[in-house]
């Protein structure tokens, strides 16, 4: 099951939600401002990142600018508490399933959430079009 973590005024979140609906993909949506992420959810997200907390922190957010704390100096427990207290520190949307994670909306990367069969059909269609173009 795809999980979509969003905030209400986020344009990228609306794009991600729209894309998932257009593809007919089932997902569970959670507004992280109305219902903050749990420590377990944050850990689940972090386990799928390549760069750990750097990937999920919204460095351009006002909340980050106002922090007055060196993120690097915080323990993991303190950082998890901070994410729960200040959800605006977290980049959005977060789209994930058991194996894949996308932070922010990226039109190309979000396709990874399509079932493999659909991706294979699309790839075959692209190859077919390329072959037609080459023979023309």
N, C-alpha and C positions, 0 to 999 in steps of 0.2 A: 504494500500500500504506500502510495506517495504521500508525504507530509509536506504541507506548505505553511511556513511561518511568515506572517505578514504584519503590517501596521496599516491603520486606516487610510492615511493620506499618501500612501506610497504608490506612485505611478508604475514603477517596475513590478510591484506586487500585483497590481491590477492586470498588467500585461501577462504575467506568469499564470494567473488564475484563468484569464481568457484563453490562453494557449492550451492549457490543460483541458478546459471545457471543449474547445474546438476539436481537440484530438479524441474526445470521448474517454479521457483517462479519469479513473476514480482517484480522489484525493481527500485528505482530511486537512481542513484549514484551521489554523489557530492564530488569533490576533494576539501578539505577544505583549501588547499594551493592556488589553483587557484581562488577559490570563498569562502572566509571566511564565517564561520557560522554567522548567524544573532543573535542578542540578543534573539529574539523569539525562534529560533531553539535551542539555548543553554538552555533557560528556559524549553523548551519542553523536552529536554534530562534530565535535572536535576529533573523534576517532576517525571520521571520514575525511578530515582535512589533510592537505599536504603540508601546510605551514602552521598548523595549530592555531593559536588565538589570533595571530596576525591576519588570518583570512576572514575572521568573523567580526573584528573590531571595525567600527565605522570611525575612522580617524578624522573624517571631515565633519562629524556631527558636533553640534553645540555641546552636547553632554561630554564628549571627549575633550573639547577645548576647555570646558569649565572644570575638568577633573582636578587639576592641581596635584596629581599623583603620577609617579612614574609607573606605568603599567608593568614594566619589567621587574620592578621591585616587589610586586605582589605575589603572594603564594597562590597556588591553584585554587585553594579554598576561598581566599579573599577575592580572587578574580570571578569565581562562580557567583559569589554573593553580590558582587558589583553588577554582573550581567542581569541578575534577578531584580536588583534595586533600580537599575537604570537600563531598561530595555532599549532605549534609543542609542546605546553604545553598540548594539548589534546590527550588522549590515543586513539588509532585507532586499528581496525575499530570500528565504532559505527554502530550497526545494530538495527533498531527499527521499530515498527509500532505504532498503537494507544495505545496499552496496554503493549507491551513487549519491553525490552531493553537488549542488550548484548554489553558489551564494551570489546574489544579484541576478538580474535577468539578462541572459545572453541568448539571442535567437538561434544561434547555431548549436550551442552546448546543450540547450534544454531538450534537444532532439534525443539525447541519450536516454530519456525516460520513455521513449516510444518502445513498444515491445519489439524484440529482435526481428520477428517475422515482417513487421511493417518496414523496419529499416532495410531489411534485405530486399524487399519488393521495390522500395524507392531507389536503392542502389542499382538494381537490375534495370529499372526504367532509365536512370541516368546513363548507364552504359549503352543501352539501346539507342538513346538519342545521340550519344557521341558517335556510335557506329554509323548511324544514319547520316549524320553531319559529315563524317569523313568520306562516305561513299557518294555524297552528292556533288 
